[in-house]
Amino acid sequence: MADMQEESKETKEGQEGIAGNKNLIYIIVGVVVVIVLGLALFFFLRPSGEEADTTADTGSSAATDAGSSSSSDTGSSSGGGAQSADTAEQPVEVEALSNINQRQGPGTDYGVVSSLPQGAKAVAVGRNEDGSWVMVKTDSGGEVWMTAGADFVKINGDVMSLKVMKAAGPAYDASNPMVKKVMTEIPLVVHHPDSFTCASHGGLNGLEGVAEGNVVGPHSGDFIYNGNNVLFKKVNGQMALINENPVARFEGDAETMPLAKALQLFADGQIIWNGTLGDWPARGVTGCDLQVPQ
């Protein structure tokens, strides 16, 4: 009997031990699950946190760089801008040392459209590639070219700081013999109501003292186009072709013809000159035609 009670007691203790062991296992498993879930949650959330930190750092860094850039680069830039503005605000002024031709382009192949009298000044707004010619503003707001040679003009300012301006080639054949005569050889006179005065000893390139509205023609003979006498006139600071007969008009009922087109018509033989060099008395202006014996 005692043995049976002892055995029953051992059996009960064994069952209690097993139950205790099971509870311990449950606790351990629960702890493990909690740890695993905690780790999983930690690693799951961690990238977002790092990404946010990285963004914050990057933002901070960017702000710092921007601040540095603002205080240094921007300062330098604004300083440079101020310097450029100062340079731009300093005009390049051209003063004529003698009467200087102003042309349609940078070179003697371009027609003379006006002149800058000795001592007069003009503001340069551009230059050609090597700075040997400058583009200047006229009183009428137009733009013409003139030499930048030190023998002919005095320049106040830095020519090379000017913007390089491209000019189209002459719209006529500058090498044509007739064009060369009109540009460099034929003596020209200014037409006044009752007299003539010399405008050039040698073509349009040699024009001197021609004022706005002046009409210019050959000292000897006439320029003839479509049976009508034609002359040159200074219009808006530039030379243009007109009919001597004030009623006559060019194509499209135009009162004037651009110089470039007129020179092309000279080259094509559509405008002719019926005078001769050295003719006297011609229009009687002494000393205008240098080939006339004096």
Helices and strands as residue ranges (DSSP letters): H 2-68, I 69-73, H 74-89, E 92-96, E 100-103, E 112-116, E 121-127, E 133-137, E 143-147, E 153-156, G 159-161, H 177-180, I 181-185, E 188-191, E 196-200, G 204-206, E 215-218, E 223-225, E 228-235, E 238-243, G 251-253, E 256-258, H 259-268, E 271-273
